[in-house]
Amino acid sequence: MNLALLSLIALIAAIVVGFYKKINIGILSIGVALVMGRIAGISDKAIIKGFDASLFMTLLGVTFLFSIINENKALLIGAKKIVRLIGKRTWLLPILMYAIGYAICAAGPGAIPSLALMPAFAIPLAKEMGFDPLMLCLIADCGVFSGRMNSITPEGVLITGILEKQKISGFMLHLNIGMTVTAIILSIIIYVYYKGYRVIASKNVDKNSTVKFSKQQVVSLFGLLAMVIMVMFFKFNPGLAAFLIGIILLMLGVADERKSIKGIPWGVLLLVTGVGVLMQISISLGGIKLLSHALASIMNKYTAGAIMGVTAGTMSWFVSGLGVVFPTLMPTVGGIAHLVGNGVSINELVSAIGIAATITVGPTTTTGSLIMATIMTEGGSKGEENKIFIRLWAWTLVALALVSILAILGVYRIL
């Protein structure tokens, strides 16, 4: 069998088997990489070189810092203080939840910890102020989506690394704007559908209720600000900067070291870097080039973005966008743009993949499952789980349709 095709089948098999057997796809990919390496005559040393140590260190540093900050609840207290300022001005709450989701995600932790935080915060507020909990969760998560792509988030670091290997740059602002526009449109659709404009605040809302920051929490927030400044203005590596700030915070006693290390999403780190090992083998054997040719054969200038978006969005129903969809599809954009030609924009393809793999909110995704679990934990009624399950599937189809329409209209090409 052709080694390029075999490497692509091996990659797909690792994803499918990992999903159905509930095994970390990254760990499984490393094992498959060894088998594939033996078949293709690739040395163990060459296989190990496929492990992206730089990416691992960056992700580890950033998640370590945010594990410290999350462990002492600094971000949660800050969000609560901000929301209390709105009092009974209910129309401000969805806007504020969107903004808070954006700010927390864009500050560095990326989507996964932010998506875990926002539903737990949005649902009690929704019930207190009279909004549909699912509506407020979805809008808050749309804010998270908007803040997902920048130079200091794990997603931004991963995509930048993948595209730099294809000598592609200058896409991040384009991707960020496209993501934000799409998320805002989806938020408006959600708000109108649930008639959020008709909500009148409960009399129980106490705008004078206050929660004070502890000294440790204040120090943590200053540490976060210092890390952002180091990365954005002084061009430090995000992971190394985060390690430095994290160590200083632990020395100042702002959090428990053991809990902070335990809070690092080790499974996610292994997923992302493990898939990368098998991906490098597939790239070296021509598997990704083969995938690029297959996708390009059914594309033209007007359908390229939509097809890439639907492909990414559908994949993200079953596997991690960060761990699988981005590492699988982003390496194809350079080849597809070249093969299709006729004005197909690399930025458009990058945006379609990044946005579609992010904005899907089905119940099998990280976003949807966290929403569903949190609603039920916060007192969801018996039988409500099935109703939420169906609603989330409906919203993921709406989101994919929105991405497809915007792509066909050329919005991601223009922005």
HUQUI-V871197 format. One record per pair of residues at least 24 apart in sequence whose C-alpha atoms are under 6 Angstrom apart, sorted by the first residue. I is the first residue (numbers start at 1). J is the second residue. Records with the same first field share a line. If there is no record, write none. Layout:
I=J  J
//
This chain:
4=285  286  287
5=287
7=282  287
8=287
25=271
26=270  271  274  275
27=274
29=274  275  278
30=274
33=278
50=277  280
51=277
57=239
58=239
59=154
61=239  242  243
62=239  242
63=264
64=264
65=242  246
67=260  263  264
68=255  260
69=220
72=255
74=217
84=207
87=207
88=201
90=201
97=140
98=139  140  143
99=143
101=140  143  144
102=143  144  146  147
105=144  147  148
106=147  148
108=152  153
109=153
110=148  153  154
111=148
119=371
129=201  202
139=187
142=183
146=179  180
149=176
152=238
171=347
175=351
179=355
216=254
271=323
272=323
292=332  335  336
296=336  340
301=344
302=408
305=349  352  407
306=404  407
308=353
309=352  353  356
312=353  356  357
313=356  357
316=357
317=364  365
321=357
348=412  413
360=396
361=396
362=392  393  396
363=389  392
//
